[in-house]
Amino acid sequence: MKRALSTVGYEEMKGKTFTEIRVDEKLCEVCDKPLRTEEKILKTVQITDYNSYSNLLTRQRAHDRVEVDLQENKIYLYHHDYPGDVHPGCIEKL
């Protein structure tokens, strides 16, 4: 289960290796919900000490949202983009 990085403490992440995944959500111009999602594996990070955890907390500010899956050892870095597309259902509501 994914949780916001801000709710995950150092003790829960200490000594683990995580795969960082960039998630680009292409959003509908009308309803702001995802049209499609693209994922890309970026790198592997180890939380060996409090400094590495602190660096992760600092770097989260560069992303729209950061979530951690402690069971799968994955960190999801979310970015939102508006490609100019609209869901067909949203067009009908206009």
Rosetta blueprint (number, residue, H / E / L):
1 M L
2 K E
3 R E
4 A E
5 L H
6 S H
7 T H
8 V L
9 G L
10 Y H
11 E H
12 E H
13 M H
14 K L
15 G L
16 K L
17 T E
18 F E
19 T E
20 E E
21 I E
22 R E
23 V E
24 D E
25 E E
26 K E
27 L E
28 C L
29 E L
30 V L
31 C L
32 D L
33 K L
34 P E
35 L E
36 R E
37 T E
38 E E
39 E E
40 K E
41 I E
42 L E
43 K E
44 T E
45 V E
46 Q E
47 I L
48 T L
49 D L
50 Y H
51 N H
52 S H
53 Y H
54 S H
55 N H
56 L H
57 L H
58 T H
59 R H
60 Q H
61 R H
62 A H
63 H L
64 D L
65 R E
66 V E
67 E E
68 V E
69 D E
70 L L
71 Q L
72 E L
73 N L
74 K E
75 I E
76 Y E
77 L E
78 Y E
79 H E
80 H E
81 D E
82 Y L
83 P L
84 G L
85 D L
86 V L
87 H L
88 P H
89 G H
90 C H
91 I H
92 E H
93 K H
94 L L
